[in-house]
Amino acid sequence: YHPDLEDIRRYIFRSQPDNFFTFNWIDDFVIMPEVPIAMASFNSRLYVWGQNSLYKLDPFSLLIEDTYEGVSILNKDSFVKTEYGLCCYRRPYSILI
């Protein structure tokens, strides 16, 4: 909690390299377009699921590289990470990313 920040549920903060318990709260964050449901890393990218979309982020610059509209999951347990990719399930289809 911070009094100057409003809807902090949409923020993703990045820890410092080689020091996972240290954060630069001022510079190292991204504000997502919607509240994240789940996050996973794959192939040097961070994938963030929202209620309506899937976002691909560059974890170093914290820029949203791509947005997949209409691709979402029900909860944080609705995807599997394998060596081949991320597989997310939401009826009536499955998607391999």
Disulfide bonds with the S-S distance in Angstrom:
none
